[in-house]
Amino acid sequence: MVKDYPRSDRISQQIKKELANLLQTEIKDPALRMLTILDVEVSPCLKHAKVFFISSEYNEAIVQGINRSLPFFRSQLAKRMATRGIPKLHFFYDKTIDESTKISKLLDSVLPPEK
């Protein structure tokens, strides 16, 4: 089988799938259960992974919950993935949706309504 995309991309997709599954089934913290994993980018050296997420509310409780859960996430990924090492996870709140909503509201306030 010819592999058409880099190993880091395949690992990114697997981490995304496994983290989403963990958030739905294993996490007890209600603040973290509301997270949605949008994307995972693994570095070419496979040592670091940026995990982009959204939530209905972004606050300090979510940040603390993520930091408390990092060892759990890595240990569960190690059990579920057939790789030698698990990348260090770095979580980032994805502001794209919030920013697009602001832009849409600004455009709606400036542009006349369509007839």
matplotlib code that plots the C-alpha trace (Angstrom):
import matplotlib.pyplot as plt

x = [0.0, 1.4, 1.1, 0.1, 0.5, 3.0, 3.1, 2.5, -0.9, -2.0, -1.0, -2.8, -6.0, -5.7, -5.1, -8.1, -10.3, -9.1, -9.3, -12.8, -13.7, -12.1, -13.9, -17.2, -16.8, -14.1, -13.9, -16.0, -15.4, -18.5, -16.6, -14.4, -17.2, -18.4, -15.1, -15.1, -11.7, -11.4, -8.0, -4.7, -1.4, 1.6, 5.1, 7.2, 9.5, 6.3, 7.2, 4.6, 0.9, -1.2, -4.8, -7.3, -10.7, -13.8, -16.3, -19.6, -17.7, -14.0, -13.0, -10.4, -12.2, -11.6, -7.9, -7.5, -9.5, -7.3, -4.1, -5.3, -6.3, -3.1, -1.4, -4.6, -4.9, -1.3, -1.6, -4.9, -3.4, -0.4, -2.7, -4.9, -2.2, 0.4, 3.2, 6.5, 5.9, 3.0, 3.6, 3.4, -0.1, -0.6, -4.2, -5.3, -8.7, -9.7, -11.0, -11.9, -15.7, -15.9, -14.1, -16.2, -19.3, -18.0, -17.2, -20.7, -22.4, -20.3, -21.2, -24.8, -24.7, -23.0, -24.7, -28.3, -30.7, -31.3, -34.7]
y = [0.0, 3.4, 6.0, 9.3, 11.6, 12.0, 10.0, 13.1, 13.6, 10.0, 10.4, 13.8, 12.2, 9.3, 11.6, 13.8, 10.7, 9.2, 12.6, 13.1, 9.6, 10.2, 13.5, 11.8, 8.6, 8.8, 12.4, 13.2, 16.9, 18.6, 21.6, 19.3, 17.2, 20.3, 20.6, 19.9, 18.9, 20.7, 19.8, 18.3, 19.3, 17.0, 18.3, 16.5, 15.2, 13.7, 15.1, 17.9, 18.1, 21.2, 20.4, 23.0, 23.0, 25.0, 25.2, 27.0, 29.0, 29.5, 30.2, 29.4, 26.2, 24.8, 25.7, 24.1, 21.0, 20.5, 21.0, 18.4, 16.0, 16.1, 13.1, 11.1, 12.0, 11.0, 7.7, 6.8, 7.7, 5.5, 2.6, 3.2, 4.0, 1.7, 4.3, 4.3, 7.6, 10.0, 13.6, 16.3, 17.8, 21.6, 22.7, 25.9, 27.5, 28.1, 31.7, 31.4, 30.8, 33.7, 36.0, 35.0, 35.7, 39.2, 39.9, 38.7, 41.0, 43.9, 43.3, 43.0, 46.3, 48.1, 46.6, 47.4, 44.4, 42.6, 43.0]
z = [0.0, -1.0, 1.7, 0.1, 3.1, 5.8, 9.0, 11.0, 9.2, 10.0, 13.6, 13.8, 12.6, 15.0, 17.9, 17.0, 16.8, 20.1, 22.0, 20.8, 22.0, 25.4, 25.9, 25.1, 27.1, 29.7, 31.0, 34.1, 34.2, 32.8, 31.5, 29.4, 28.1, 26.2, 24.2, 20.5, 18.9, 15.6, 14.5, 15.6, 14.0, 14.8, 14.2, 11.6, 14.4, 16.1, 19.5, 19.8, 18.8, 18.7, 19.6, 18.5, 20.2, 20.7, 23.5, 24.2, 26.8, 27.2, 30.8, 33.4, 34.5, 31.0, 31.1, 34.5, 33.5, 30.4, 32.4, 35.0, 32.3, 30.2, 31.9, 31.5, 27.8, 27.1, 29.0, 27.2, 23.8, 24.6, 25.3, 22.2, 19.6, 18.1, 18.1, 20.0, 21.6, 22.2, 21.3, 24.0, 23.7, 23.5, 23.6, 21.9, 21.9, 18.3, 18.0, 14.3, 14.9, 17.4, 15.0, 12.0, 14.1, 15.0, 11.3, 10.3, 12.8, 11.7, 8.1, 8.9, 10.8, 7.9, 4.8, 4.0, 4.3, 1.0, -0.6]

ax = plt.figure().add_subplot(projection="3d")
ax.plot(x, y, z, "-o")
ax.set_aspect("equal")
plt.show()
